[in-house]
Amino acid sequence: MRALQEAARVLRPDGVVFTAAISRWAPRLDGVVADRLYRPLPQLLDLLPDIEDTGDLPPAHPAGFAAYTHRPDDLMAEVRDAGLEVEDLVGLEGLPLSVAETTARRDDPTDWQVMLDSARGIERVPELLGLSAHLLCTARRPAASPPGAGWSLRPRQAPATVGAIGSGLSFAVSRWT
């Protein structure tokens, strides 16, 4: 949440922020179903109910990472609570296909096009957003932001984008939109 609040603070009025988050069901869909991580890490199966209930993703092994997983509605609420207007929310990997299945379809132009068209067709369906391992929210700082809010930098001092990653949330801010 602090990362989103900081993005809203530094973003100029009417500027855009892109926020990527881990879906609440990514550990089950990617970790367990697709990658079969329960084989080398049987304790992962015991962690799933708590992860899906709380959103807290603990490291599953010593080299693992901790993160927070989001439900689509919760991510949009966090973005709004930071003072941003949600413009779009999409699932980035919405078709739960195995790597082998995806690779096999990529070799046939018709199969590949059908898969891409299907992914595009469901990427914004609210009931299906949770099937994606990652979510991407596009938001805008309201044009009627308070005076003096946001950065006011000379273009030669500022790069086009700023990024930050923390607790399963990443964002990019476009200052010159």
Backbone as numpy.savetxt, mean C-alpha at the origin, in Angstrom:
# Nx Ny Nz CAx CAy CAz Cx Cy Cz
0.98 6.72 11.03 0.16 7.91 11.03 1.03 9.17 11.03
2.14 9.14 11.78 3.01 10.31 11.80 3.59 10.60 10.43
3.89 9.54 9.68 4.43 9.75 8.33 3.41 10.46 7.45
2.15 10.08 7.55 1.11 10.74 6.75 0.90 12.18 7.21
0.93 12.41 8.50 0.78 13.78 9.00 1.93 14.66 8.52
3.13 14.11 8.51 4.28 14.88 8.02 4.15 15.13 6.52
3.68 14.15 5.78 3.47 14.35 4.34 2.45 15.46 4.11
1.36 15.45 4.88 0.35 16.49 4.74 0.92 17.86 5.12
1.79 17.89 6.11 2.37 19.16 6.56 3.28 19.78 5.50
4.11 18.96 4.86 5.09 19.50 3.92 4.54 19.66 2.50
3.42 19.05 2.24 2.83 19.10 0.90 2.16 20.45 0.67
2.40 21.01 -0.50 1.75 22.29 -0.81 0.27 22.04 -1.07
-0.58 23.05 -0.92 -2.00 22.89 -1.21 -2.21 22.37 -2.64
-3.08 21.42 -2.77 -3.42 20.75 -4.01 -2.33 19.79 -4.48
-1.28 19.56 -3.65 -0.24 18.59 -3.97 -0.73 17.16 -3.75
-0.03 16.21 -4.33 -0.44 14.80 -4.32 0.52 13.98 -3.48
-0.03 13.01 -2.75 0.78 12.04 -2.00 0.29 10.64 -2.37
1.23 9.73 -2.60 0.94 8.34 -2.89 1.36 7.52 -1.67
0.45 6.74 -1.14 0.72 5.96 0.06 0.53 4.48 -0.26
1.56 3.69 -0.03 1.49 2.25 -0.23 1.47 1.57 1.13
0.65 0.54 1.26 0.54 -0.17 2.53 0.40 -1.66 2.28
0.78 -2.43 3.28 0.62 -3.88 3.24 -0.82 -4.21 3.61
-1.47 -5.04 2.83 -2.84 -5.46 3.10 -2.88 -6.35 4.33
-4.00 -6.31 5.05 -4.18 -7.12 6.25 -4.03 -8.62 5.94
-4.36 -9.02 4.72 -4.34 -10.44 4.39 -3.10 -10.86 3.58
-2.14 -9.97 3.42 -0.91 -10.32 2.70 -0.15 -11.47 3.36
-0.04 -11.50 4.70 0.69 -12.64 5.30 0.06 -13.99 4.94
-1.27 -14.03 4.91 -1.93 -15.29 4.58 -1.82 -15.58 3.08
-2.15 -14.59 2.24 -2.19 -14.82 0.80 -0.80 -15.00 0.20
0.12 -14.11 0.54 1.48 -14.20 0.00 2.34 -15.18 0.78
2.38 -14.99 2.10 3.28 -15.77 2.92 2.90 -17.23 3.03
1.61 -17.50 3.24 1.19 -18.88 3.48 0.74 -19.56 2.19
-0.22 -18.96 1.48 -0.77 -19.63 0.30 0.22 -19.63 -0.86
0.73 -18.48 -1.26 1.60 -18.41 -2.44 3.02 -18.91 -2.16
3.63 -18.45 -1.06 5.04 -18.78 -0.80 5.25 -19.99 0.10
4.18 -20.51 0.68 4.26 -21.71 1.55 5.28 -21.54 2.68
5.30 -20.37 3.27 6.25 -20.11 4.35 5.97 -20.93 5.60
4.81 -21.57 5.67 4.51 -22.44 6.81 5.41 -23.67 6.83
6.01 -24.01 5.71 6.91 -25.17 5.70 8.18 -24.88 6.50
8.95 -23.81 6.17 10.13 -23.53 6.98 9.80 -22.81 8.30
8.61 -22.19 8.37 8.24 -21.41 9.55 6.84 -21.83 10.03
6.71 -23.03 10.60 5.38 -23.50 11.00 4.67 -22.57 12.00
5.42 -21.80 12.77 4.81 -20.87 13.73 4.02 -19.77 13.04
4.25 -19.55 11.76 3.51 -18.52 11.03 2.01 -18.79 11.05
1.63 -20.05 10.96 0.21 -20.39 10.98 -0.45 -19.98 12.29
0.29 -20.09 13.39 -0.25 -19.68 14.70 -0.37 -18.16 14.82
0.45 -17.41 14.07 0.43 -15.96 14.14 -0.71 -15.33 13.34
-1.21 -16.03 12.32 -2.19 -15.45 11.40 -3.43 -14.87 12.07
-4.08 -15.58 12.99 -5.31 -14.98 13.58 -5.04 -13.63 14.25
-3.94 -13.53 15.00 -3.64 -12.27 15.68 -3.27 -11.18 14.67
-2.50 -11.52 13.64 -2.13 -10.55 12.61 -3.39 -9.99 11.95
-4.31 -10.88 11.58 -5.52 -10.46 10.89 -6.48 -9.70 11.82
-6.40 -9.96 13.12 -7.25 -9.26 14.07 -6.70 -7.87 14.42
-5.39 -7.78 14.66 -4.80 -6.52 15.15 -4.10 -5.70 14.08
-3.63 -6.35 13.02 -2.84 -5.66 12.00 -1.35 -5.67 12.28
-0.96 -6.07 13.49 0.46 -6.10 13.84 1.11 -7.34 13.27
2.12 -7.13 12.44 2.87 -8.22 11.81 4.24 -8.32 12.48
4.42 -9.31 13.37 5.72 -9.46 14.02 6.70 -10.18 13.09
8.00 -10.07 13.35 8.96 -10.84 12.56 8.69 -12.34 12.76
8.60 -13.07 11.68 8.33 -14.51 11.76 9.61 -15.32 11.98
10.77 -14.68 11.80 12.07 -15.33 12.00 13.09 -14.24 12.31
14.28 -14.59 12.76 15.26 -13.57 13.18 15.60 -12.52 12.12
15.57 -12.87 10.84 15.88 -11.91 9.79 14.62 -11.23 9.24
13.47 -11.49 9.86 12.21 -10.94 9.38 12.02 -9.50 9.78
10.90 -8.93 9.41 10.59 -7.53 9.69 9.25 -7.43 10.41
9.09 -6.36 11.15 7.82 -6.06 11.79 7.14 -4.97 10.96
5.82 -5.03 10.89 5.08 -4.03 10.11 3.66 -3.98 10.63
2.92 -3.03 10.11 1.50 -2.93 10.39 0.77 -3.20 9.08
-0.25 -4.04 9.13 -1.03 -4.36 7.94 -2.36 -3.62 8.00
-2.87 -3.23 6.85 -4.06 -2.38 6.78 -5.25 -3.07 6.12
-6.42 -2.77 6.62 -7.65 -3.04 5.90 -7.84 -1.82 4.98
-8.43 -1.99 3.80 -8.59 -0.85 2.90 -9.27 0.36 3.55
-10.36 0.13 4.28 -11.07 1.25 4.92 -10.21 1.94 5.97
-9.40 1.16 6.69 -8.52 1.76 7.71 -7.45 2.64 7.08
-6.91 2.21 5.95 -5.90 3.03 5.27 -6.52 4.35 4.82
-7.71 4.29 4.23 -8.36 5.53 3.79 -8.66 6.43 4.98
-9.06 5.85 6.11 -9.34 6.65 7.30 -8.07 7.33 7.81
-6.95 6.62 7.81 -5.68 7.21 8.26 -5.28 8.38 7.35
-5.45 8.20 6.06 -5.11 9.26 5.11 -6.00 10.49 5.36
-7.29 10.27 5.55 -8.21 11.38 5.83 -7.90 12.04 7.17
-7.60 11.23 8.19 -7.27 11.78 9.51 -6.02 12.65 9.48
-5.14 12.41 8.51 -3.93 13.22 8.36 -4.22 14.54 7.67
-5.48 14.75 7.24 -5.84 16.01 6.60 -5.76 15.97 5.09
-5.74 14.78 4.52 -5.65 14.64 3.07 -6.98 14.14 2.51
-7.25 14.44 1.25 -8.45 13.97 0.57 -8.09 12.75 -0.27
-8.75 11.63 -0.03 -8.50 10.41 -0.80 -9.08 10.57 -2.20
-8.24 10.33 -3.20 -8.70 10.39 -4.59 -8.88 9.01 -5.20
-8.09 8.04 -4.75 -8.15 6.71 -5.34 -7.52 5.70 -4.40
-7.99 4.47 -4.45 -7.39 3.36 -3.71 -7.45 2.15 -4.61
-6.30 1.54 -4.86 -6.25 0.35 -5.72 -5.47 -0.75 -5.03
-5.79 -1.98 -5.41 -5.01 -3.14 -5.00 -3.93 -3.36 -6.05
-2.70 -3.54 -5.60 -1.59 -3.65 -6.56 -1.38 -5.06 -7.09
-1.70 -6.06 -6.33 -1.55 -7.45 -6.80 -2.85 -8.19 -6.55
-3.91 -7.75 -7.20 -5.24 -8.25 -6.89 -5.59 -9.65 -7.32
-4.92 -10.20 -8.30 -5.24 -11.56 -8.71 -4.36 -12.53 -7.93
-4.96 -13.32 -7.06 -4.17 -14.24 -6.25 -3.75 -15.48 -7.03
-2.80 -15.30 -7.96 -2.28 -16.40 -8.75 -0.86 -16.73 -8.30
-0.50 -17.98 -8.45 0.85 -18.37 -8.09 1.85 -17.82 -9.11
3.10 -17.78 -8.72 4.15 -17.32 -9.63 4.20 -18.22 -10.86
4.08 -19.53 -10.65 4.12 -20.46 -11.78 2.96 -20.20 -12.75
1.77 -19.95 -12.21 0.60 -19.68 -13.05 0.78 -18.37 -13.80
1.28 -17.36 -13.13 1.51 -16.07 -13.77 2.54 -16.20 -14.88
3.62 -16.90 -14.62 4.67 -17.10 -15.62 4.13 -17.85 -16.83
3.35 -18.88 -16.60 2.78 -19.65 -17.71 1.87 -18.79 -18.58
1.10 -17.93 -17.97 0.19 -17.07 -18.74 0.94 -15.97 -19.49
2.07 -15.57 -18.97 2.85 -14.51 -19.61 3.38 -14.94 -20.97
3.58 -16.23 -21.16 4.13 -16.73 -22.42 3.13 -16.73 -23.58
1.87 -16.61 -23.28 0.84 -16.57 -24.33 0.26 -15.16 -24.36
0.39 -14.45 -25.49 -0.08 -13.05 -25.55 -1.55 -12.88 -25.20
-2.40 -13.79 -25.63 -3.83 -13.67 -25.32 -4.07 -13.89 -23.83
-3.48 -14.95 -23.27 -3.62 -15.22 -21.83 -3.11 -14.04 -21.00
-1.97 -13.48 -21.41 -1.39 -12.36 -20.68 -2.30 -11.14 -20.73
-2.85 -10.84 -21.91 -3.74 -9.68 -22.04 -5.01 -9.87 -21.22
-5.56 -11.08 -21.23 -6.76 -11.35 -20.43 -6.45 -11.18 -18.95
-5.29 -11.64 -18.51 -4.93 -11.49 -17.11 -4.76 -10.02 -16.73
-4.08 -9.25 -17.59 -3.91 -7.82 -17.31 -5.25 -7.08 -17.30
-6.10 -7.38 -18.27 -7.41 -6.74 -18.32 -8.24 -7.10 -17.08
-8.14 -8.35 -16.63 -8.87 -8.78 -15.43 -8.34 -8.07 -14.20
-7.03 -7.94 -14.09 -6.44 -7.24 -12.95 -6.90 -5.79 -12.92
-6.91 -5.14 -14.09 -7.37 -3.75 -14.15 -8.86 -3.64 -13.82
-9.62 -4.66 -14.21 -11.06 -4.64 -13.97 -11.44 -4.77 -12.51
-10.58 -5.38 -11.69 -10.94 -5.58 -10.28 -10.09 -4.75 -9.32
-9.13 -3.97 -9.81 -8.20 -3.29 -8.90 -8.86 -2.25 -8.01
-10.06 -1.79 -8.35 -10.75 -0.78 -7.54 -12.06 -1.28 -6.93
-12.34 -2.56 -7.05 -13.58 -3.10 -6.49 -13.41 -3.19 -4.97
-14.21 -2.42 -4.22 -14.02 -2.37 -2.76 -14.03 -3.74 -2.08
-14.91 -4.63 -2.51 -15.00 -5.95 -1.88 -13.76 -6.81 -2.13
-12.96 -6.47 -3.14 -11.82 -7.30 -3.51 -10.47 -6.68 -3.16
-10.45 -5.46 -2.66 -9.18 -4.79 -2.37 -8.31 -5.58 -1.41
-8.92 -6.23 -0.44 -8.15 -7.00 0.54 -7.45 -8.21 -0.04
-7.83 -8.63 -1.24 -7.15 -9.76 -1.89 -5.79 -9.37 -2.44
-5.51 -8.11 -2.46 -4.21 -7.64 -2.93 -3.24 -7.61 -1.75
-2.00 -7.97 -2.00 -1.00 -7.94 -0.93 -0.64 -6.52 -0.53
-0.77 -5.59 -1.46 -0.43 -4.19 -1.18 -1.51 -3.27 -1.73
-1.68 -2.16 -1.06 -2.67 -1.16 -1.45 -1.94 0.13 -1.79
-2.46 0.86 -2.76 -1.89 2.15 -3.12 -3.00 3.19 -3.07
-2.82 4.17 -2.19 -3.80 5.24 -2.02 -3.22 6.53 -2.59
-3.98 7.19 -3.44 -3.61 8.49 -3.97 -4.47 9.52 -3.25
-3.81 10.53 -2.68 -4.53 11.56 -1.94 -3.99 12.93 -2.31
-4.76 13.94 -1.99 -4.39 15.31 -2.32 -4.60 16.17 -1.09
-3.70 17.10 -0.91 -3.87 18.09 0.15 -4.92 19.09 -0.33
-5.90 19.39 0.48 -6.95 20.32 0.03 -6.36 21.66 -0.44
-6.94 22.19 -1.49 -6.46 23.46 -2.03 -6.68 24.60 -1.05
-7.68 24.46 -0.18 -7.99 25.51 0.79 -7.28 25.25 2.11
-6.00 24.88 2.05 -5.23 24.64 3.27 -4.91 25.97 3.93
-4.66 25.95 5.24 -4.36 27.19 5.96 -3.13 27.90 5.38
-3.08 29.23 5.42 -1.92 29.96 4.92 -0.66 29.55 5.67
0.43 29.48 4.94 1.71 29.14 5.53 1.94 27.66 5.70
0.95 26.83 5.39 1.13 25.39 5.54 1.86 24.84 4.32
2.64 23.82 4.53 3.39 23.20 3.44 4.72 23.88 3.21
5.54 23.24 2.43 6.86 23.78 2.14 6.78 24.88 1.12
7.66 25.81 1.23 7.80 26.85 0.24 9.29 26.93 -0.10
9.72 26.09 -1.01 11.13 26.00 -1.36 11.36 26.47 -2.78
12.55 26.98 -3.02 12.92 27.31 -4.39 13.16 26.00 -5.14
12.75 25.88 -6.39 12.90 24.63 -7.12 14.32 24.07 -7.11
15.35 24.90 -7.11 16.71 24.36 -7.16 17.09 23.66 -5.86
16.33 23.89 -4.78 16.63 23.27 -3.50 15.89 21.97 -3.29
14.84 21.72 -4.05 13.97 20.59 -3.75 13.97 19.57 -4.87
14.10 18.29 -4.54 13.91 17.24 -5.54 12.42 17.13 -5.88
12.12 16.40 -6.90 10.72 16.26 -7.33 9.89 15.48 -6.33
10.49 14.50 -5.65 9.70 13.70 -4.72 10.48 13.45 -3.44
9.75 13.14 -2.42 10.31 12.78 -1.12 9.69 11.46 -0.75
10.44 10.56 -0.14 9.87 9.28 0.26 10.24 8.94 1.67
9.44 8.13 2.31 9.75 7.63 3.64 9.10 6.27 3.79
9.75 5.41 4.53 9.22 4.07 4.75 9.26 3.80 6.24
8.22 3.25 6.78 8.21 2.90 8.19 6.95 2.16 8.56
7.09 1.10 9.32 5.97 0.33 9.85 5.00 -0.14 8.77
5.51 -0.57 7.64 4.66 -1.10 6.59 3.96 -0.05 5.76
4.34 1.20 5.92 3.70 2.28 5.18 4.77 3.06 4.46
4.57 3.34 3.21 5.52 4.17 2.48 4.74 5.24 1.73
5.40 6.35 1.50 4.70 7.40 0.77 5.69 8.18 -0.08
5.15 8.82 -1.09 5.93 9.73 -1.93 5.13 11.01 -2.05
5.81 12.11 -1.94 5.16 13.42 -2.02 5.66 14.13 -3.26
4.75 14.59 -4.06 5.11 15.38 -5.22 4.92 16.85 -4.86
6.01 17.59 -4.75 5.93 18.99 -4.31 5.53 19.94 -5.43
5.74 19.55 -6.66 5.55 20.50 -7.76 4.36 20.16 -8.64
3.43 19.39 -8.12 2.25 19.00 -8.90 1.40 20.21 -9.20
